[in-house]
Amino acid sequence: MKVFFILLISMFLCSCAYLCPQPKQALLQDQQSFVLAFEDFQTTHRLEGLQKLVVDFPDSSWASRAKTIILYSQELDQRKKQNEKLRETVEQQALEMEQLNVLNQKLTEKLEQFKSLLIQSEQHPQ
């Protein structure tokens, strides 16, 4: 009889859990928005979703994470632009150096011609 009641109680508890399951904890709206915005950022590198999250949920911990990503992304973009400018400057300087080397070579040849003419004029005075 004891066993029957134990089985009956356990079946009752199991059926309650089956019929009235605990709802799964839903993601909070700010967290869900962050996840979607971050996935969009990863695929497209656009910050609009993260910026919208910061505006929509300014006091959220997810907004502070989004701000961090935004700041790092903006800093990375600035550094890319700086690197591109430096690369262009280096290329321009390399071209200028090449032009100066050509000019130097021409001047060296002219100097050698003038030396040769000077030697010839000293050997054959008029």
N, C-alpha and C positions, 0 to 999 in steps of 0.2 A: 504494500500500500504506500509506504514511504517513497519507494522508487517511482510509483505512478505519479505522485504529486510532484516529485522533483522533475520528472519528464514533462508533466503538464505545465509547470511553471517555466521551465526552460523553453518549451515550445511557444508559450505565450510571449515571453520576452523576445524570442527570435522573430515571431510574427510582428510584434510591435516595431522592431527595428526594420523589418522588411516593408511594412505598410506605411510607416512614418519615418522615412530616412532623414537624417540630419542634412540640411542643405549644405552643399559645399560652399566654402567661404569664397564669395565672389571677389574678384579683384576690385579694388577701389577705383573710382573713375580716374583719379589723377595717375595712379599706377598704370592703369590700362592705357591712358593717353600717352604716358611716357614710353611704354613698350611699343606702341604703334609708331610714335614719332621717331624713336630710336631705330626701329627696323627700317623706316623710310630713310632716315639719315644714312644708315649703313649701305643701302642700295643706291641712293641718288646723291648723297652728300649735300642735301639741301637742309637748311636749318629752320625752315618755316614752321614745321611741326613742333620742334622743340621750343621755338620762340612763342608759339601760340600756347603751349603748355605753361610757360612762365607767366603769360598774361592771364590765362584762365585760372590757374592755381598758384598764386604768388606765394602763399605761405606753406606750400607743400614741400616735403623733403625731396620729392621727385623734381620739383621745380628747381631746387638748388643743384641737383645733379644735372638737370638740363642746362642750367646756366654754366656749369663747369664745362660741359661738352661744347657749348656755344663758344665760350671764351677760348678754349684750346683750339677749336676749329678755326676761329678767326685769327688767332696767333699763328697757326700753321699756314694759313693763306697769306698772311703778311710776310712770313719768312720765305715762302715760295716766291713771292714777288721780289723780295730783296735779293734772293739768290739769282733770279732771272736777270735783274738789273746788273748784278755783279758779273754774271756770265757775259752779258752784252758788253759791259765795260772791258772785260778781259779780252773778248774777241776784237773789240775796236782797238785796244792797245796793241794787240798782236798784229793787226793790219797796219797800224801806224809804224810799228817797229820794222815790219817788212818793207814798207815804203822808205823808211829812214835807212835801212840797210842797202836798198837799191841806190838811193841817193849817195850814200857813203861810198859805195863801189864806184859810181860814176865820178865822184869827186877825186877818189884815189887814182882812177885812170887819167883824169885831166891833170892831176898833179904830176903824175909820171910823164905825161906828154910835155908839160912845162919844164920839168927837169931835163928831159931829153933835148928840148929846144934850147934851153940855157946852156947845156954842155956843148951843143953844136955851135951856138953863137960864140962861145968862148974859144972854141977851137978854130973857128974861122972868123977872125975879126975883120971888119971892113976897112 
